[in-house]
Amino acid sequence: MVQINRPNQDLINLELPTEMRNAKSTDLHLLAVSEVIDLINAEDAFAIEQAGKQTHAVSELVAAGIKAISNGGSVHYFGAGTSGRLATQDAAELYPTFHSPAGVVVAHMAGGQSALLTSVENAEDDVEAGRSDASTLGPNDLAVGLAASGRTPYVGGALEQARLLGATTALIACVPNPLLATYSDITIAGDTGPEVLTGSTRLKAATFQKAVLSSFSTAMMVGLGKTYSNLMVSMVATNEKLHSRSIRILMEGSGVSEEEAVRILEAASGDLKLALTSAISGQSPEAVAPAYTQAGGVVQKALEIINDK
């Protein structure tokens, strides 16, 4: 078993693929700007290709996330540096996009909130901070560690503690056979290789992690019934642009006119999913409300209940 509480040198390996020099970019300083950009884009495309090879493992992660949330638990991301910032961004976007309540998907960043904007010295090496941040997890929760190197001490501490507390654990890494897979039930390990700028994993390693996170959280929310067709029916209309989008979504999802969409949305007190259930079924929001509630706010299930009556 990996002893992550040893001196941090045990978790440092500058021979990892992500730390090696990229033979395609050894003349980086001599290239034209357009050539630098083309090279970075080509390497990012390779990272996306690597993410596309992880469908089975990401599907497992989605199932684990749906199970955790359905059982009253939460999904917790743990990361340091770029990985932590990507995790924080993904978690933050889930409320306006899917009306996911606070606490359902939570991001933990090595060094705390201040590390989002500025580097916090040695934060990623703090094993105990990782353990502490995971100390509230339980058997119904899912812990997802993000570590480009697959061996970040903070992430290792979090996954180790989460597993001890009975949570399901997962690791998203950018190297094959990552060290911290010892603590993960589900391992997503791409092989993104050397960066255009040696060791700068804010480049294609981050692209890989972003792609995996986006597919994970989106597929999880789809599985939880937060969408209808390919429409963001759970979105929170916090400004005029989003209010207009709500009307458009209602029109596109049901085929009603703009005038009718405005009327139904007002009758549904702004609840877009209730309004959509009403518009598709041809019944008033008040009439479909019992089926909508019984379906847990899932439009497709509500329509099935209505059609079965």
N, C-alpha and C positions, 0 to 999 in steps of 0.2 A: 504494500500500500504506500502511496505517496505521502511523505511526511512534510506537509506544507508549513509546519511551524519551525522547520529548520531555518538556518540563516538564508536570507533571500537569494544568495548566490546559487542555491540549488534550483531556483526557478528561472534563472537567467540562462539563455542559450542563444548566443549570437550566430549559431550555425543553422538556425531555423530557416526555411525557405523565405519567409517574410523579411529576414534580416540580410539575405545575400544580395550581391550586386546583380543587376539585370543587364545581361549582355547586349540587349537592344538599346540601352540608354547610356552606354559608357561615354559617348560623345555629346551628352545632353547640353553641356555648356557651349557647344559649337553649333547647335542646331538653330534654324530659324524658328521664330515664335510659332508659326503655323505647323512646323514639323514637331515641335514639343507638344502642341495641343493634339495633333493627330496621333502621336504615340501614346499619350495619356488616354485618349478615347479608345484606342485599340486595346490597351491593357484593361480598361474598365469593361469593355465588351467581353473580354476573357473572363473577368470576374462574374459577370452576369451568366455566362455559359456555365461556370462552376456552380452557381446558385441553382441553375436549372437541373443539375444532376442530383440535387438534394430533395427531390419531391417526396420520396418515401419517408425520409426522416422528418421533414417539415410537416407532412401529413400526420405523423405520430404526435408531433408537438401540438398541432392544432387540436387533435382529439383530446390530448391531456389538458389543454387550456379550456376547452368546452366543458370537460368533466369537472375541472376545478371550479369554474364559475357557476355551473349548474348546481353544484353541491354547496354553494354558499361561500366558496373560497375565493382566492385572488391569484392573479398572475404577478410575479415580481421579477423585474429585470435587475441585473447587477452588472455594472461595467465601470471601467476607468478610462479617462481620456476620451478619445474619439468614440470608443465603444459605448461609454456611459452617456455621452451627449446624444448619440443616435438613439439609444434606448429611451432617454428622457423625451426626445422629440416624438418618438412613436407613441409613447404613453400619453403625452399631452394632446395629441391630435384625436384621440379616441372619443373624447367627450363631444367636441363640436361635430364630428363626423357621424358618430353612432350613438350619441347620448349615453355613453358608458359612464356610470356613476363614479365619483371619486372613490378610490380605494379598490376598484375592481382590477385595474392594471396599474401597477406602481413601479416607478423607476428609482433605483438606488444608485447614486453616483459616488465613486470613491472621492473623498475630500468634501462631500456635501454639496449643497447648492452653489456655493461660491466657485466650485471647480467647473461649473458650466461655462463661465466666462473667462476665468484665468486658471493657469496651471497651479495646482497645489502640490508642493514639494513632497515627494515620497508617498503620496496618497495611494498609488496603485500597489505599493509594497506592504500596505497595512493589512495583514491577515486578520488581526483582531477586529478591525473596523468592519471587515466583511462578515465576520461571525456575528458581531453586534447588530449589523443591519438586517441580518436574517433571523434574529433571535425571536421574532414574533410569529414566524411561520408555523404552520401546523399541517396535519395530514391531508387537509382539503386544498392545500395551496400548491402552486407550481412555481419553482424558482428557475429562471433562465439566466445563465451566465454568459456574458459576451466577452471574449478575449481573443484578439487577432492571433496572438502567440499560442493560445491554448494553455497558458500557464501563469496568468496574472495572479499574484498572491491574494489581492483583495477579493477577486472572484472566487478563487479556491476556498478562501475562508468562508464565504457566503454559501457556496454549494455544499461544503462539508457540514456546516451547521444546519442548513436546510434539510439535508438528508438525515441527520441525527434526530431532527424533530418530526420526521415522517413525511415531509413534503416530497413531491415528485420533482426531480431535478433534470435540467437540460443544459447543454453547452453549445454555443455557436462559436466556432473557431475557424481560422483561415489556414491551418496546417493539417497535414494528415497525422493521424494517431496522436492527438493532443494529450498532453500530460494530465490535464484536469478531467479527462473522460473518466478517470477513476471515480469521480464523484457525480457523474451524470447518468441518469437512466436513459436519456435520449441524447445522442451526440450528432451534431450537424457540423461536419468538418470538411470544408472546401480546401482545395489546394491552389490558392491564388498566386503563389510564387513570389519572386522578387519584385519589389516596387520600382517604378521608373526613377524615383528618388530613393536611394537605398535606405531601407528601414522606416520610411514614412508611411505607416499603415493607415494614415488618414486618406490615402489614395484608393487603390483597388481593393484592399482588404476591407475598407469602410464601405465601398460599393457593394461588395458581397454581403456584408452584414446588414446593410440597409435593405437590400433586395430580399433577404431572408426574413427580416423583421416585418417588412411591408406585406409580404405574402402570408406570413403567420398571422398577424393581427387582423388583416382583412378577411382571410378565410375563416378565422375563428369567429369574427363578428357575423359573417354570413351564416355560419353554422348555428349561431345563437338567435337567428331570425331577425337581425337588425337591418336587413335589406329586403326589397321586393323587386324581382327582376334584377336589373343592374342599377337600381335607383337608390339614392341615399335617403330612404324614407325615415330614418331615425335622426337625421341631422337636426341641430339646434339652430333656429333662426335668430341669431343674435344681432343682426343688422338688416338694413333695407335690402341689400343685395341678396342675402340669404332668405329673406322673406319672399322676394320675387322668385328665387329658386324653388322655394317650397310650392308656390303656385304652379310653376312650370312642371315640377315633378308630379304633382297631382294631376295635371292635364295629361302628361305623357303616360302616366301609369293607368289612367282610367278612360281617357278619351273625351273627358268633359271639356266644355268651353272655359275660357278664362273667367268669364263672369260667374259661371257655375262653380268653378274651383274656388274662387274667392268666397262665395256664399257658403259652400260646404266647409271650408277651412275655418271660417268664423263660427259656424254652428258647432264645430268640433273643438272650439276653444283653442285653436292653433295646433292641436294634436294631429300631425300630418298622417301618421299611420291609421288613426281612427278615421280621419277624413277620407283616406284612400280606401279603406274597407267599406265605408259608406258609399263612395262614388262607384266602386266596382260592383257592389251588390245592388245598387239602386235603392237602398233604404237609407233612412235618416241616420245621422250619427247616434242619436238617442236610441234608435231601434237596434243598432248593431253593437252598442256598447257592452251588453252582457256577453255576447260571443267573443268580442275583442278582449274583454277582461279574462274570460275563461281561457283564452288562447295565450295569455301572458303577454299581450301586445304584439304578437307575431301575426302579420297580415295574412299570410297564406293559411295558417291554422284557423284564424278567425273566419275566413271565407269558406273553408271546408266545413266548419261547424254550422255556418249559416246555410250552406247548400244541403247539408244532411237533414235539416229540419223539414 
